[in-house]
Amino acid sequence: MFFKKISELELFKTTVEDTSSYSLKDEKGNYKTQLIRKWGSNSRRMDRPNLYYGVEFKNEIVFPILPDGTDGCWRWSQAKLKKSIEDGDVVLIEKEGKKNYMKKYTKKMVQSR
């Protein structure tokens, strides 16, 4: 192939995803977990008030709470999070030895080609 501009070559560039961290598996395939609660910048309720809401999960209403105990926010809209829970794409992970320590994660699947 001949390209006049290097920018044209970028169209054919492919990336290979490192799947070594996708150590969990379910009926849909391999996955890893990622917090549903927003972290880093804009992770507080006051930063994104529309992403602070209660959602039913495992017969309990849960809210996004930051590690320091203050109100946080979810990464997704209420509709998207609700659908992900219904589809089984949200998991609750409890840490051994820590009473009442639970975090909600989304399943991030290996992308099929």
Backbone as JSON Lines, residues from 0, in Angstrom:
{"i":0,"aa":"M","n":[0.83,-1.17,0.0],"ca":[0.0,0.0,0.0],"c":[0.88,1.24,0.0]}
{"i":1,"aa":"F","n":[0.37,2.26,-0.62],"ca":[1.08,3.54,-0.68],"c":[0.21,4.61,-0.04]}
{"i":2,"aa":"F","n":[0.81,5.4,0.83],"ca":[0.09,6.49,1.5],"c":[0.82,7.79,1.25]}
{"i":3,"aa":"K","n":[0.07,8.81,0.91],"ca":[0.67,10.13,0.71],"c":[0.94,10.82,2.03]}
{"i":4,"aa":"K","n":[0.07,10.57,3.01],"ca":[0.2,11.21,4.31],"c":[0.26,10.15,5.4]}
{"i":5,"aa":"I","n":[1.07,10.4,6.41],"ca":[1.16,9.46,7.53],"c":[-0.18,9.34,8.24]}
{"i":6,"aa":"S","n":[-1.0,10.4,8.24],"ca":[-2.3,10.35,8.92],"c":[-3.22,9.31,8.28]}
{"i":7,"aa":"E","n":[-3.04,9.04,7.0],"ca":[-3.85,8.01,6.33],"c":[-3.52,6.63,6.87]}
{"i":8,"aa":"L","n":[-2.29,6.43,7.27],"ca":[-1.85,5.15,7.8],"c":[-2.53,4.84,9.14]}
{"i":9,"aa":"E","n":[-2.84,5.86,9.91],"ca":[-3.47,5.68,11.21],"c":[-4.81,4.96,11.11]}
{"i":10,"aa":"L","n":[-5.48,5.05,9.98],"ca":[-6.76,4.38,9.81],"c":[-6.63,2.86,9.91]}
{"i":11,"aa":"F","n":[-5.47,2.33,9.61],"ca":[-5.26,0.89,9.59],"c":[-4.56,0.39,10.85]}
{"i":12,"aa":"K","n":[-4.32,1.29,11.79],"ca":[-3.64,0.94,13.02],"c":[-4.59,0.13,13.9]}
{"i":13,"aa":"T","n":[-4.13,-0.99,14.45],"ca":[-4.93,-1.78,15.36],"c":[-4.2,-1.88,16.7]}
{"i":14,"aa":"T","n":[-4.97,-2.08,17.72],"ca":[-4.39,-2.25,19.04],"c":[-4.79,-3.62,19.56]}
{"i":15,"aa":"V","n":[-3.93,-4.21,20.34],"ca":[-4.2,-5.49,20.96],"c":[-4.4,-5.25,22.44]}
{"i":16,"aa":"E","n":[-5.54,-5.66,22.95],"ca":[-5.86,-5.45,24.35],"c":[-5.2,-6.52,25.21]}
{"i":17,"aa":"D","n":[-4.55,-6.08,26.28],"ca":[-3.95,-7.02,27.23],"c":[-5.08,-7.62,28.06]}
{"i":18,"aa":"T","n":[-5.29,-8.9,27.93],"ca":[-6.41,-9.55,28.61],"c":[-5.97,-10.31,29.86]}
{"i":19,"aa":"S","n":[-4.73,-10.17,30.27],"ca":[-4.24,-10.92,31.42],"c":[-4.95,-10.55,32.71]}
{"i":20,"aa":"S","n":[-5.51,-9.34,32.8],"ca":[-6.21,-8.93,34.03],"c":[-7.68,-9.38,34.04]}
{"i":21,"aa":"Y","n":[-8.16,-10.0,32.99],"ca":[-9.54,-10.49,32.91],"c":[-9.6,-11.9,33.49]}
{"i":22,"aa":"S","n":[-9.41,-12.01,34.79],"ca":[-9.25,-13.31,35.43],"c":[-10.57,-13.93,35.92]}
{"i":23,"aa":"L","n":[-11.66,-13.2,35.86],"ca":[-12.95,-13.72,36.28],"c":[-13.72,-14.21,35.06]}
{"i":24,"aa":"K","n":[-14.65,-15.14,35.29],"ca":[-15.38,-15.7,34.15],"c":[-16.82,-15.99,34.56]}
{"i":25,"aa":"D","n":[-17.72,-15.73,33.63],"ca":[-19.11,-16.14,33.79],"c":[-19.6,-16.69,32.46]}
{"i":26,"aa":"E","n":[-20.91,-16.88,32.33],"ca":[-21.46,-17.48,31.1],"c":[-21.24,-16.62,29.87]}
{"i":27,"aa":"K","n":[-20.96,-15.33,30.05],"ca":[-20.72,-14.42,28.91],"c":[-19.26,-14.39,28.48]}
{"i":28,"aa":"G","n":[-18.37,-14.87,29.35],"ca":[-16.95,-14.88,29.01],"c":[-16.09,-14.31,30.13]}
{"i":29,"aa":"N","n":[-14.84,-14.03,29.82],"ca":[-13.91,-13.49,30.81],"c":[-14.17,-12.01,31.04]}
{"i":30,"aa":"Y","n":[-13.97,-11.58,32.29],"ca":[-14.17,-10.17,32.62],"c":[-13.28,-9.78,33.79]}
{"i":31,"aa":"K","n":[-13.16,-8.48,33.99],"ca":[-12.54,-7.93,35.19],"c":[-13.55,-6.94,35.77]}
{"i":32,"aa":"T","n":[-13.31,-6.5,36.99],"ca":[-14.27,-5.59,37.61],"c":[-13.74,-4.17,37.62]}
{"i":33,"aa":"Q","n":[-14.68,-3.24,37.63],"ca":[-14.38,-1.82,37.69],"c":[-15.47,-1.16,38.52]}
{"i":34,"aa":"L","n":[-15.06,-0.26,39.43],"ca":[-16.04,0.4,40.29],"c":[-17.16,1.06,39.48]}
{"i":35,"aa":"I","n":[-18.37,0.94,39.97],"ca":[-19.48,1.66,39.36],"c":[-19.52,3.09,39.89]}
{"i":36,"aa":"R","n":[-19.06,3.24,41.12],"ca":[-18.99,4.59,41.7],"c":[-17.86,5.35,41.03]}
{"i":37,"aa":"K","n":[-18.11,6.6,40.72],"ca":[-17.08,7.46,40.11],"c":[-15.95,7.67,41.1]}
{"i":38,"aa":"W","n":[-14.73,7.74,40.62],"ca":[-13.57,8.02,41.44],"c":[-12.77,9.14,40.78]}
{"i":39,"aa":"G","n":[-11.86,9.73,41.5],"ca":[-11.03,10.79,40.92],"c":[-11.77,12.11,40.84]}
{"i":40,"aa":"S","n":[-11.44,12.89,39.83],"ca":[-12.08,14.21,39.69],"c":[-13.56,14.05,39.38]}
{"i":41,"aa":"N","n":[-14.34,15.01,39.84],"ca":[-15.8,15.02,39.66],"c":[-16.49,13.79,40.25]}
{"i":42,"aa":"S","n":[-15.97,13.27,41.35],"ca":[-16.55,12.07,41.94],"c":[-17.47,12.36,43.12]}
{"i":43,"aa":"R","n":[-17.6,13.63,43.48],"ca":[-18.45,13.99,44.62],"c":[-19.87,14.31,44.17]}
{"i":44,"aa":"R","n":[-20.8,14.14,45.07],"ca":[-22.21,14.43,44.78],"c":[-22.37,15.86,44.28]}
{"i":45,"aa":"M","n":[-21.67,16.8,44.9],"ca":[-21.79,18.2,44.51],"c":[-21.23,18.46,43.11]}
{"i":46,"aa":"D","n":[-20.33,17.6,42.63],"ca":[-19.78,17.76,41.29],"c":[-20.76,17.32,40.21]}
{"i":47,"aa":"R","n":[-21.49,16.26,40.48],"ca":[-22.43,15.68,39.51],"c":[-23.72,15.28,40.21]}
{"i":48,"aa":"P","n":[-24.5,16.24,40.68],"ca":[-25.69,15.92,41.49],"c":[-26.69,15.01,40.78]}
{"i":49,"aa":"N","n":[-26.76,15.04,39.47],"ca":[-27.71,14.18,38.75],"c":[-27.29,12.7,38.78]}
{"i":50,"aa":"L","n":[-26.04,12.43,39.17],"ca":[-25.58,11.04,39.24],"c":[-25.54,10.52,40.67]}
{"i":51,"aa":"Y","n":[-26.21,11.23,41.56],"ca":[-26.38,10.75,42.94],"c":[-27.84,10.31,43.09]}
{"i":52,"aa":"Y","n":[-28.04,9.04,43.26],"ca":[-29.38,8.49,43.43],"c":[-29.26,7.11,44.07]}
{"i":53,"aa":"G","n":[-30.34,6.67,44.69],"ca":[-30.37,5.34,45.27],"c":[-30.78,4.33,44.21]}
{"i":54,"aa":"V","n":[-30.2,3.15,44.29],"ca":[-30.55,2.09,43.34],"c":[-30.72,0.79,44.12]}
{"i":55,"aa":"E","n":[-31.72,0.01,43.74],"ca":[-31.95,-1.26,44.42],"c":[-30.98,-2.31,43.9]}
{"i":56,"aa":"F","n":[-30.29,-2.94,44.85],"ca":[-29.34,-4.0,44.51],"c":[-29.37,-5.03,45.62]}
{"i":57,"aa":"K","n":[-29.69,-6.26,45.28],"ca":[-29.77,-7.36,46.25],"c":[-30.7,-7.0,47.41]}
{"i":58,"aa":"N","n":[-31.89,-6.5,47.08],"ca":[-32.93,-6.14,48.05],"c":[-32.52,-5.05,49.02]}
{"i":59,"aa":"E","n":[-31.64,-4.19,48.6],"ca":[-31.18,-3.08,49.43],"c":[-31.05,-1.84,48.54]}
{"i":60,"aa":"I","n":[-31.38,-0.67,49.07],"ca":[-31.18,0.58,48.35],"c":[-29.78,1.07,48.68]}
{"i":61,"aa":"V","n":[-28.96,1.23,47.66],"ca":[-27.57,1.66,47.86],"c":[-27.32,2.99,47.17]}
{"i":62,"aa":"F","n":[-26.42,3.76,47.76],"ca":[-26.01,5.06,47.24],"c":[-24.51,5.05,47.03]}
{"i":63,"aa":"P","n":[-24.01,5.9,46.16],"ca":[-22.57,5.97,45.95],"c":[-21.9,6.75,47.09]}
{"i":64,"aa":"I","n":[-21.15,6.06,47.91],"ca":[-20.47,6.68,49.04],"c":[-18.96,6.58,48.83]}
{"i":65,"aa":"L","n":[-18.28,7.69,49.01],"ca":[-16.82,7.74,48.85],"c":[-16.13,7.1,50.05]}
{"i":66,"aa":"P","n":[-14.86,6.71,49.9],"ca":[-14.14,6.07,51.01],"c":[-14.1,6.91,52.29]}
{"i":67,"aa":"D","n":[-14.18,8.24,52.17],"ca":[-14.15,9.09,53.36],"c":[-15.54,9.25,53.99]}
{"i":68,"aa":"G","n":[-16.55,8.55,53.45],"ca":[-17.89,8.57,54.0],"c":[-18.81,9.64,53.43]}
{"i":69,"aa":"T","n":[-18.3,10.49,52.57],"ca":[-19.14,11.54,51.97],"c":[-19.88,10.99,50.75]}
{"i":70,"aa":"D","n":[-20.89,11.74,50.33],"ca":[-21.68,11.34,49.17],"c":[-20.87,11.46,47.89]}
{"i":71,"aa":"G","n":[-20.9,10.41,47.1],"ca":[-20.22,10.42,45.81],"c":[-21.24,10.45,44.68]}
{"i":72,"aa":"C","n":[-20.87,9.9,43.55],"ca":[-21.82,9.79,42.43],"c":[-21.49,8.54,41.63]}
{"i":73,"aa":"W","n":[-22.49,8.05,40.93],"ca":[-22.31,6.9,40.06],"c":[-21.64,7.35,38.77]}
{"i":74,"aa":"R","n":[-21.11,6.42,38.02],"ca":[-20.5,6.73,36.72],"c":[-21.55,6.77,35.61]}
{"i":75,"aa":"W","n":[-22.69,6.12,35.83],"ca":[-23.7,5.98,34.78],"c":[-25.02,6.61,35.19]}
{"i":76,"aa":"S","n":[-25.87,6.82,34.19],"ca":[-27.22,7.3,34.44],"c":[-28.0,6.23,35.2]}
{"i":77,"aa":"Q","n":[-29.09,6.64,35.81],"ca":[-29.92,5.71,36.57],"c":[-30.45,4.59,35.67]}
{"i":78,"aa":"A","n":[-30.87,4.93,34.47],"ca":[-31.42,3.92,33.55],"c":[-30.36,2.9,33.15]}
{"i":79,"aa":"K","n":[-29.16,3.34,32.85],"ca":[-28.09,2.42,32.44],"c":[-27.68,1.52,33.59]}
{"i":80,"aa":"L","n":[-27.57,2.08,34.79],"ca":[-27.18,1.26,35.94],"c":[-28.25,0.24,36.27]}
{"i":81,"aa":"K","n":[-29.51,0.64,36.22],"ca":[-30.61,-0.29,36.49],"c":[-30.6,-1.45,35.5]}
{"i":82,"aa":"K","n":[-30.42,-1.14,34.22],"ca":[-30.38,-2.2,33.19],"c":[-29.2,-3.13,33.41]}
{"i":83,"aa":"S","n":[-28.04,-2.57,33.77],"ca":[-26.86,-3.4,34.01],"c":[-27.06,-4.35,35.18]}
{"i":84,"aa":"I","n":[-27.74,-3.88,36.22],"ca":[-28.06,-4.74,37.36],"c":[-29.01,-5.85,36.91]}
{"i":85,"aa":"E","n":[-30.06,-5.5,36.17],"ca":[-31.02,-6.49,35.68],"c":[-30.35,-7.53,34.77]}
{"i":86,"aa":"D","n":[-29.37,-7.1,33.98],"ca":[-28.67,-7.99,33.05],"c":[-27.59,-8.83,33.73]}
{"i":87,"aa":"G","n":[-27.38,-8.63,35.04],"ca":[-26.37,-9.39,35.76],"c":[-24.95,-8.9,35.53]}
{"i":88,"aa":"D","n":[-24.81,-7.66,35.07],"ca":[-23.49,-7.12,34.78],"c":[-22.92,-6.3,35.93]}
{"i":89,"aa":"V","n":[-23.52,-6.42,37.11],"ca":[-23.03,-5.74,38.31],"c":[-22.81,-6.81,39.37]}
{"i":90,"aa":"V","n":[-21.67,-6.74,40.04],"ca":[-21.37,-7.69,41.1],"c":[-21.08,-6.93,42.39]}
{"i":91,"aa":"L","n":[-21.37,-7.59,43.51],"ca":[-21.09,-7.05,44.82],"c":[-19.93,-7.85,45.39]}
{"i":92,"aa":"I","n":[-18.88,-7.18,45.78],"ca":[-17.7,-7.86,46.3],"c":[-17.52,-7.47,47.76]}
{"i":93,"aa":"E","n":[-17.46,-8.47,48.61],"ca":[-17.22,-8.24,50.03],"c":[-15.78,-8.61,50.34]}
{"i":94,"aa":"K","n":[-15.13,-7.78,51.13],"ca":[-13.74,-8.04,51.49],"c":[-13.68,-8.92,52.72]}
{"i":95,"aa":"E","n":[-12.87,-9.98,52.65],"ca":[-12.73,-10.87,53.8],"c":[-12.15,-10.13,54.99]}
{"i":96,"aa":"G","n":[-12.68,-10.43,56.16],"ca":[-12.15,-9.84,57.38],"c":[-12.63,-8.43,57.66]}
{"i":97,"aa":"K","n":[-13.41,-7.86,56.76],"ca":[-13.91,-6.5,56.97],"c":[-15.42,-6.56,57.02]}
{"i":98,"aa":"K","n":[-15.96,-6.32,58.19],"ca":[-17.4,-6.38,58.38],"c":[-18.07,-5.22,57.63]}
{"i":99,"aa":"N","n":[-19.12,-5.54,56.91],"ca":[-19.91,-4.55,56.17],"c":[-19.1,-3.79,55.12]}
{"i":100,"aa":"Y","n":[-18.05,-4.38,54.61],"ca":[-17.27,-3.75,53.55],"c":[-17.72,-4.35,52.22]}
{"i":101,"aa":"M","n":[-18.49,-3.58,51.47],"ca":[-18.99,-4.08,50.2],"c":[-18.84,-3.0,49.14]}
{"i":102,"aa":"K","n":[-18.4,-3.39,47.97],"ca":[-18.31,-2.45,46.86],"c":[-19.02,-3.05,45.66]}
{"i":103,"aa":"K","n":[-19.64,-2.18,44.89],"ca":[-20.34,-2.6,43.69],"c":[-19.44,-2.38,42.49]}
{"i":104,"aa":"Y","n":[-19.36,-3.37,41.63],"ca":[-18.51,-3.3,40.45],"c":[-19.3,-3.66,39.21]}
{"i":105,"aa":"T","n":[-18.87,-3.13,38.11],"ca":[-19.41,-3.54,36.82],"c":[-18.46,-4.56,36.22]}
{"i":106,"aa":"K","n":[-18.99,-5.46,35.44],"ca":[-18.17,-6.43,34.74],"c":[-17.7,-5.81,33.43]}
{"i":107,"aa":"K","n":[-16.42,-5.74,33.24],"ca":[-15.86,-5.24,32.0],"c":[-15.38,-6.45,31.2]}
{"i":108,"aa":"M","n":[-16.11,-6.76,30.15],"ca":[-15.85,-7.98,29.38],"c":[-14.7,-7.79,28.4]}
{"i":109,"aa":"V","n":[-14.03,-8.89,28.08],"ca":[-13.03,-8.88,27.02],"c":[-13.78,-8.57,25.72]}
{"i":110,"aa":"Q","n":[-13.27,-7.64,24.95],"ca":[-13.92,-7.28,23.68],"c":[-13.65,-8.37,22.64]}
{"i":111,"aa":"S","n":[-14.71,-8.89,22.06],"ca":[-14.54,-9.89,21.0],"c":[-14.41,-9.18,19.67]}
{"i":112,"aa":"R","n":[-13.67,-9.77,18.79],"ca":[-13.42,-9.15,17.48],"c":[-14.2,-9.84,16.4]}
